[in-house]
Amino acid sequence: MGHSASQSHPPVEAAGCRLGDDELVEGDAYLLRGNRLKPNGRLAAWIEGETCDQGTERRHAAFSRRRVGVARDRRRLSAMMSDESRAHPRRFVQVSGQTLAFTEMGEGSDVVLLHGTLTCLEDMAVGLGPDLSGAHRVLSFDRPGHARSTRPPGDGSLRTQADLLVEAFAELGLRRPIPVGHSAGGSLALTIAIHHPDAIGGVVALAPLVFFEPRAELFLFGPRGVPVFGPLAAKSWLRPTDALTLPLLWNAIFLPQAMPKPFATAMPFARLASSDEMIATGEDALALAVDLPANAVRYAGCTVSIRILAGSADIVVSNRRQGARLPSLMPDCTYEEISGIGHMIHHFAPERVRELVERLGRGTPGERGADRQGAVGAAG
């Protein structure tokens, strides 16, 4: 990519993203159509701290046969890609020397939302917040180490994340909240249930990772979590790879459904594509190889009520080898599968998630037993 003096512009400062002649990274990313980012076509993906020719704003055409115009207004485009303009306003709580970021909506019994890999709190807040906040106080967290939340350097363990969150629950005055976790966030919710059963009122796990198996993220992101070598690679020669692969992965996690517009317009993609975020994702991937086997030996002793919900068309998590096996190991666990829905089930069946939360909230043994019997029938 060559530079053109005729296209020189002064830099534009935007939160989390500085845009000037040399701050675009070319890659298969998102086109703008109207005011929305569209996952169709080739656009220079803006990733904090990287460089590329500003002229690539006008390059387009890739995945879709449809022609999608690329917005040429630099200030408007920078606003769309800046974290502050796209991300939900966050509050912060300090625990054990770390900072956890969250959003809060609604009133009522407490529910905590925990996102999965390659996303942040906006994923769960957009997908479940509207349905749950009518009757619940809903807190959606950036998981420790991700987006605006911190954790001890180099520590991606589920136990560390669980301990920090439970401390935050107490600091924020939550009364036995129900964690609703998706994918790796579901693994985290189960870890809370194992190690802090008295701190919560039940768990709803959406397509959770329950047992260890070799997965794509271990090979794609795991090397970035290796001390010394990982951060160096993540901040140098792996950056162009991110610009190509991340947009593909963000689209793939929704298959066979399409990415919903609320998700596309709310997610701070520039922040999620940062090298620090990729390092944290690598640390998570390496930690799961140790933490999931450690959890597995404790499942039988967990007395917390667990409700697992998954989609039959999930191409990210093999739910029949993961969550479907858990009811045979845990004393109060159900598995339910919804036909035709993929991995991002909370965006397409939020009403069912709300029903599971409400049943757990009622909390009587008779109701939980009926819930268990019905869910086993639905899954069978």
Order of alpha helices (4+ residues) and beta strands (2+ residues): beta-beta-beta-beta-beta-beta-alpha-alpha-beta-beta-beta-alpha-beta-alpha-beta-alpha-beta-alpha-alpha-alpha-alpha-alpha-alpha-beta-beta-alpha-alpha
